[in-house]
Amino acid sequence: MIDRLAYIRHLGDRESVDALTPTLDRIVIDRGAEVEMDARAMQVLRQRVPVVAFVNNHYAGYAPETVRHLAAAVESQKPGGD
């Protein structure tokens, strides 16, 4: 049974992203630096509690690609990862 967890939401500005693209099928705002910082924070958090992250399309323009970047960044933060 999990009695605690960290829940992280990556929500964007709908108006800003919609002004850049009508299709939400590609990254239109570079959030790479934020994703890297969040990955480091998630790695620290997951030493104490399970971590769940949510990303919507309006965070950077295309949630699936943002999730791939976030997952890779978290994986690279593991001890022994380069």
Secondary structure as the mmCIF struct_conf table of DSSP 4:
data_model
#
loop_
_struct_conf.conf_type_id
_struct_conf.id
_struct_conf.beg_label_comp_id
_struct_conf.beg_label_asym_id
_struct_conf.beg_label_seq_id
_struct_conf.end_label_comp_id
_struct_conf.end_label_asym_id
_struct_conf.end_label_seq_id
STRN STRN1 ALA A 6 HIS A 10
HELX_RH_AL_P HELX_RH_AL_P1 ARG A 14 LEU A 20
BEND BEND1 PRO A 22 THR A 23
BEND BEND2 ARG A 26 ARG A 26
BEND BEND3 ILE A 29 ILE A 29
HELX_RH_AL_P HELX_RH_AL_P2 GLY A 32 LEU A 45
TURN_TY1_P TURN_TY1_P1 ARG A 46 ARG A 48
BEND BEND4 VAL A 49 VAL A 49
STRN STRN2 VAL A 51 VAL A 55
TURN_TY1_P TURN_TY1_P2 ASN A 57 ALA A 60
BEND BEND5 GLY A 61 GLY A 61
HELX_RH_AL_P HELX_RH_AL_P3 ALA A 63 SER A 76
TURN_TY1_P TURN_TY1_P3 GLN A 77 GLN A 77
BEND BEND6 LYS A 78 LYS A 78
TURN_TY1_P TURN_TY1_P4 PRO A 79 GLY A 80
#
